[in-house]
């Protein structure tokens, strides 16, 4: 059979947030279980979630962590950095302060052994340019995460593309988050909120409004993003919703994006990592709201051979399924699609 180059699978420990928050498993436990369950080889962690006092690293932590990763046979894929400009209670960080904050995280990524650092949209193109010399010195690729409600069409992303074209540096890139490319509201979320007492009428209104947004051009400005959030809050109030029901309205904008899956092709030359976001797996082994077949096909056709971190975010409402099982199910789905792509490649070869 024709050898097809496919991305490497892995996981972000963010998928196991409920276990970590409940103190059911330690950070070390999660790393070891991910390896034992075959959820690698790629390992991504979120710095400020997993490491106390991050970006400062406790004495000896980097050495201990590298040893742990070597023992488990996992491969470091990405460190989730935090670009929160609102760290202070009285004002936003200045540009110089944010550069210093991100510089500390790049140095932490280097010390821990990660090849990629995820950055967020608070880091402007100007800041990325200022951070580039350090990233090149440390050999850390900076990947701007494109997360719902943003898309490849957002002005901030377009400005970064111009910067990347100018600099031509392998240390500047993007991290697509598949939550920006849904085809429908996750059925598991609608079902769970109904079980929590949210009226069917309100859920239908949320779904209909999401579908209407989906038929419109994707969000291109922060003002449009704010308008969608407000519309969902207005629906919650109109149907007598509460603090529980408002969550799915908020998530429907902040987590469940409308970008066409094929639009990721526009930034494919700069993809340095991928967040394989998903919310649920149905009885047929498919993800009903995230089109894995299209997303994986385009990565393969682009020749992407880096890591995809499976990122299960269904834990926001799904409190019954085991997160390790969910990640394993998504890996099975991905492997099934890779096998189909190999068969298609083989069929084309023989037909020719």
C-alpha positions as CSV (number, residue, x, y, z in Angstrom):
1,X,0.0,0.0,0.0
2,X,1.2,3.5,-0.8
3,X,2.9,5.1,2.1
4,X,1.0,8.2,3.0
5,X,2.5,10.9,5.2
6,X,0.0,11.7,7.9
7,X,0.1,14.0,11.0
8,X,1.2,12.5,14.3
9,X,-1.5,12.2,17.0
10,X,-1.2,13.3,20.6
11,X,-3.1,14.9,23.4
12,X,-3.2,18.0,25.4
13,X,-3.6,17.5,29.2
14,X,-6.3,20.2,29.0
15,X,-8.6,17.4,27.9
16,X,-8.4,16.0,31.4
17,X,-9.1,19.2,33.2
18,X,-12.0,17.8,35.3
19,X,-9.7,15.1,36.8
20,X,-7.0,17.6,37.5
21,X,-9.3,20.2,39.1
22,X,-10.9,17.5,41.2
23,X,-7.5,16.4,42.4
24,X,-8.3,12.9,41.2
25,X,-5.1,12.7,39.4
26,X,-1.8,14.7,39.7
27,X,0.0,16.2,36.8
28,X,2.4,13.3,36.8
29,X,-0.5,10.8,36.9
30,X,-2.1,12.4,33.8
31,X,1.2,12.2,31.8
32,X,1.7,8.6,32.8
33,X,-1.9,7.5,32.1
34,X,-1.8,9.3,28.7
35,X,1.2,7.2,27.8
36,X,-0.2,3.9,29.2
37,X,-3.5,4.4,27.4
38,X,-1.6,5.1,24.1
39,X,-2.9,8.6,23.8
40,X,0.4,10.0,22.5
41,X,2.9,10.2,21.1
42,X,2.5,13.9,21.2
43,X,2.2,15.6,24.6
44,X,0.9,19.2,25.1
45,X,0.5,20.9,28.4
46,X,-0.9,24.3,29.3
47,X,1.8,26.0,31.3
48,X,-0.3,28.0,33.8
49,X,-2.7,25.1,34.4
50,X,0.0,22.4,35.0
51,X,2.9,24.3,36.7
52,X,2.5,26.3,39.9
53,X,3.9,29.8,39.6
54,X,4.3,29.5,35.8
55,X,6.2,30.9,33.9
56,X,8.6,30.5,36.7
57,X,9.7,26.9,37.0
58,X,10.4,25.3,40.4
59,X,13.9,24.2,41.1
60,X,14.7,21.0,39.3
61,X,11.2,20.8,37.7
62,X,12.5,21.0,34.1
63,X,14.9,18.1,34.7
64,X,12.2,16.1,36.5
65,X,9.8,16.7,33.6
66,X,12.2,15.8,30.9
67,X,13.0,12.5,32.7
68,X,9.2,11.8,33.1
69,X,8.6,12.3,29.4
70,X,11.6,10.1,28.5
71,X,10.4,7.3,30.8
72,X,6.9,7.4,29.3
73,X,8.0,7.4,25.7
74,X,6.0,10.5,24.9
75,X,7.1,13.3,22.6
76,X,6.8,16.9,23.5
77,X,4.6,18.8,21.0
78,X,3.5,22.2,22.3
79,X,3.5,24.3,25.4
80,X,0.3,26.3,25.9
81,X,1.5,29.8,26.8
82,X,-0.8,32.4,28.4
83,X,-1.1,35.8,26.6
84,X,-3.5,37.3,29.1
85,X,-3.0,41.1,29.0
86,X,-5.5,41.5,31.9
87,X,-3.3,40.0,34.6
88,X,-3.4,43.1,36.7
89,X,-6.7,44.2,38.3
90,X,-6.2,47.9,37.7
91,X,-5.1,48.0,34.0
92,X,-4.0,46.0,31.0
93,X,-0.4,45.1,30.6
94,X,1.7,47.5,28.5
95,X,3.3,46.3,25.3
96,X,6.7,46.1,27.1
97,X,5.2,44.1,30.0
98,X,3.5,41.7,27.6
99,X,6.7,41.2,25.7
100,X,8.5,40.4,29.0
101,X,5.7,38.0,30.1
102,X,5.8,36.1,26.8
103,X,9.6,36.1,26.8
104,X,9.6,34.3,30.1
105,X,7.2,31.7,28.7
106,X,9.3,31.1,25.6
107,X,12.3,30.5,27.9
108,X,10.2,28.1,30.0
109,X,9.2,26.2,26.8
110,X,12.9,26.0,25.8
111,X,14.0,24.8,29.3
112,X,11.2,22.1,29.3
113,X,12.1,20.9,25.8
114,X,9.0,22.0,23.8
115,X,9.6,22.8,20.1
116,X,6.4,25.0,19.9
117,X,4.7,27.5,22.1
118,X,1.1,28.4,21.6
119,X,0.4,32.1,21.8
120,X,-2.9,34.0,21.9
121,X,-4.4,36.9,20.1
122,X,-3.4,39.5,22.7
123,X,0.0,39.2,21.1
124,X,-0.2,41.6,18.2
125,X,1.8,41.4,15.0
126,X,4.1,44.1,16.5
127,X,4.7,42.0,19.6
128,X,5.3,38.9,17.5
129,X,8.0,40.8,15.6
130,X,9.6,41.9,18.8
131,X,9.5,38.3,20.2
132,X,10.9,36.7,17.0
133,X,14.6,37.2,17.7
134,X,14.3,35.4,21.0
135,X,12.2,32.6,19.5
136,X,14.8,32.1,16.8
137,X,17.6,32.1,19.4
138,X,15.8,29.5,21.5
139,X,14.5,27.6,18.4
140,X,10.9,27.8,19.6
141,X,8.2,28.1,17.0
142,X,5.5,30.6,18.0
143,X,2.1,29.4,16.9
144,X,-0.8,31.9,17.1
145,X,-3.9,29.9,18.0
146,X,-6.9,30.7,15.8
147,X,-9.8,30.0,18.1
148,X,-13.5,30.6,17.8
149,X,-14.9,33.2,17.4
150,X,-11.8,34.3,15.3
151,X,-11.1,32.8,11.9
152,X,-8.5,33.0,9.2
153,X,-10.4,36.0,7.9
154,X,-10.1,38.1,11.1
155,X,-8.0,41.3,10.6
156,X,-5.5,40.2,13.3
157,X,-4.8,37.0,11.5
158,X,-4.6,38.7,8.1
159,X,-2.0,41.1,9.6
160,X,0.0,38.2,10.9
161,X,0.0,36.6,7.5
162,X,1.6,39.8,6.1
163,X,4.2,39.7,8.9
164,X,5.0,36.1,8.2
165,X,5.3,36.7,4.5
166,X,7.7,39.5,5.2
167,X,9.9,37.7,7.8
168,X,10.0,34.3,6.1
169,X,10.9,32.7,9.5
170,X,10.1,29.1,10.4
171,X,9.6,30.2,13.9
172,X,6.4,32.1,13.1
173,X,3.2,30.1,12.6
174,X,-0.4,29.3,13.3
175,X,-2.2,26.7,15.4
176,X,-5.7,26.0,13.9
177,X,-8.3,25.1,16.6
178,X,-11.0,23.0,15.0
179,X,-13.6,24.6,17.3
180,X,-13.6,27.4,14.8
181,X,-15.0,25.1,12.1
182,X,-18.2,23.5,13.4
183,X,-21.1,22.4,11.2
184,X,-23.7,22.5,14.0
185,X,-24.1,23.0,17.7
186,X,-22.8,19.8,19.5
187,X,-25.8,17.5,20.0
188,X,-24.3,16.4,23.4
189,X,-24.4,19.9,24.7
190,X,-28.0,20.5,23.7
191,X,-29.0,17.1,25.2
192,X,-27.2,17.8,28.5
193,X,-28.6,21.3,29.0
194,X,-32.0,19.9,28.4
195,X,-31.4,17.4,31.1
196,X,-30.3,20.2,33.3
197,X,-33.7,21.9,32.9
198,X,-33.2,24.3,30.1
199,X,-36.4,24.6,28.1
200,X,-36.6,23.0,24.7
201,X,-37.9,26.4,23.4
202,X,-34.7,28.2,24.5
203,X,-32.5,25.5,23.1
204,X,-34.3,25.6,19.8
205,X,-33.9,29.4,19.8
206,X,-30.2,29.1,20.4
207,X,-29.8,26.4,17.7
208,X,-31.8,28.5,15.2
209,X,-29.8,31.6,16.0
210,X,-26.5,29.7,15.6
211,X,-27.7,28.3,12.3
212,X,-28.5,31.9,11.2
213,X,-25.0,33.1,12.2
214,X,-23.6,30.1,10.3
215,X,-25.3,31.3,7.1
216,X,-23.7,34.7,7.4
217,X,-20.1,35.6,6.6
218,X,-17.7,34.6,9.4
219,X,-16.8,37.1,12.1
220,X,-14.2,39.5,10.9
221,X,-14.3,42.2,13.6
222,X,-14.4,42.3,17.4
223,X,-17.6,44.4,17.1
224,X,-19.3,41.5,15.3
225,X,-18.2,39.1,17.9
226,X,-19.7,41.3,20.7
227,X,-22.9,41.6,18.8
228,X,-23.3,37.8,18.6
229,X,-22.6,37.5,22.3
230,X,-25.3,40.1,23.1
231,X,-27.8,38.4,20.8
232,X,-27.4,35.2,22.7
233,X,-27.9,36.9,26.0
234,X,-31.0,38.6,24.7
235,X,-32.4,35.2,23.8
236,X,-31.7,33.9,27.2
237,X,-33.6,36.7,28.8
238,X,-36.5,36.6,26.3
239,X,-37.1,32.9,27.1
240,X,-36.7,33.3,30.9
241,X,-33.3,31.6,31.1
242,X,-30.9,31.6,34.1
243,X,-27.2,31.4,34.9
244,X,-27.1,27.9,33.7
245,X,-28.9,28.3,30.3
246,X,-26.8,31.4,29.5
247,X,-23.7,29.2,29.3
248,X,-24.7,27.4,26.1
249,X,-25.5,30.7,24.5
250,X,-22.1,32.1,25.4
251,X,-20.4,28.9,24.3
252,X,-22.2,29.0,21.0
253,X,-20.2,32.1,20.1
254,X,-17.0,31.6,22.1
255,X,-16.4,27.9,21.4
256,X,-18.5,26.9,18.4
257,X,-17.2,28.8,15.3
258,X,-18.5,29.1,11.8
259,X,-15.4,29.2,9.6
260,X,-15.6,26.9,6.6
261,X,-13.3,23.9,7.1
262,X,-11.6,24.4,3.8
263,X,-10.5,28.0,4.8
264,X,-7.7,26.5,6.9
265,X,-6.0,26.0,3.6
266,X,-5.3,29.7,3.5
267,X,-2.8,29.4,6.4
268,X,-1.5,25.9,5.8
269,X,2.0,26.9,4.9
270,X,2.4,28.4,8.4
271,X,0.7,25.6,10.5
272,X,3.1,24.5,13.2
273,X,0.7,22.6,15.4
274,X,-3.0,21.7,15.4
275,X,-5.6,21.6,18.2
276,X,-7.9,18.7,17.3
277,X,-10.9,20.2,19.2
278,X,-13.9,18.0,19.5
279,X,-17.0,17.7,21.8
280,X,-18.4,14.3,21.4
281,X,-18.4,10.9,19.6
282,X,-21.6,9.4,18.5
283,X,-22.7,5.7,18.4
284,X,-21.1,5.4,15.0
285,X,-17.7,6.6,16.1
286,X,-18.1,10.0,14.4
287,X,-17.9,13.5,15.7
288,X,-21.2,15.0,14.6
289,X,-20.2,18.7,14.8
290,X,-16.5,18.8,13.8
291,X,-15.9,17.5,10.2
292,X,-12.8,15.4,10.9
293,X,-12.8,13.9,7.4
294,X,-12.4,17.3,5.7
295,X,-10.0,18.7,8.3
296,X,-7.7,15.7,8.2
297,X,-7.9,15.3,4.4
298,X,-6.7,18.9,4.0
299,X,-3.8,18.5,6.5
300,X,-2.7,15.3,4.7
301,X,-2.9,16.9,1.2
302,X,-0.9,19.9,2.5
303,X,1.8,17.5,3.6
304,X,1.5,18.4,7.3
305,X,3.4,15.9,9.4
306,X,3.4,17.7,12.7
307,X,1.3,16.9,15.8
308,X,-2.4,17.1,16.3
309,X,-3.3,17.5,20.0
310,X,-6.6,15.9,20.7
311,X,-8.5,18.5,22.7
312,X,-11.7,17.3,24.2
313,X,-13.7,20.2,25.4
314,X,-17.0,18.4,25.9
315,X,-16.1,18.2,29.6
316,X,-17.7,21.6,30.0
317,X,-21.0,19.8,30.1
318,X,-20.3,16.1,29.8
319,X,-19.6,14.9,33.4
320,X,-20.3,11.2,32.8
321,X,-17.9,10.0,30.0
322,X,-14.3,9.3,30.9
323,X,-12.0,11.9,29.4
324,X,-9.3,9.2,28.6
325,X,-12.0,7.2,26.8
326,X,-13.1,10.2,24.8
327,X,-9.6,11.0,23.6
328,X,-9.1,7.4,22.7
329,X,-12.3,7.5,20.6
330,X,-11.2,10.6,18.7
331,X,-7.8,8.9,18.0
332,X,-9.7,5.9,16.6
333,X,-11.8,8.2,14.4
334,X,-8.6,9.9,13.1
335,X,-6.9,6.6,12.4
336,X,-10.0,5.4,10.5
337,X,-9.9,8.5,8.3
338,X,-6.1,8.1,7.7
339,X,-6.8,4.5,6.6
340,X,-9.5,5.7,4.2
341,X,-7.1,8.2,2.7
342,X,-4.5,5.5,2.2
343,X,-7.0,3.3,0.5
344,X,-8.0,6.2,-1.8
345,X,-4.4,6.9,-2.6
346,X,-3.8,3.3,-3.4
347,X,-6.9,3.2,-5.6
348,X,-5.7,6.2,-7.6
349,X,-2.3,4.7,-8.0
350,X,-3.8,1.5,-9.5
351,X,-6.3,3.4,-11.7
352,X,-3.4,5.3,-13.2
